[in-house]
Amino acid sequence: MSRKGEPFDNAPMESFFQTLEAEHADDTNGATHAGSEHAPNRRDVFAFMEARYNRQHLHSALGYLTPEQMELSAA
């Protein structure tokens, strides 16, 4: 993530956090507010990244492939 005043570098991370928040809300019936008992913790974030984001989520920057597909094609 970039320094204050350089927002363009933050776009990929903001996109990731938006996806995390939206999909975690789906899993917890919409409860994702900070301080709620259903806010994502480290285990939730890791599980999301490994099970969904890297294996199922298509990325426009990768030609609409998943990161896993991109890794396999590069190897």
TAGI-V58627 format. One record per helix or strand. SS is the DSSP state (helix for helix, strand for strand). FROM is the first residue (numbers start at 1). TO is the last residue. If there is no record, write none. Layout:
# TAGI-V58627
[[SS	FROM	TO] [SS	FROM	TO]]
This chain:
# TAGI-V58627
[[helix	7	27] [helix	42	53] [strand	59	59] [helix	60	62] [strand	65	65] [helix	67	74]]
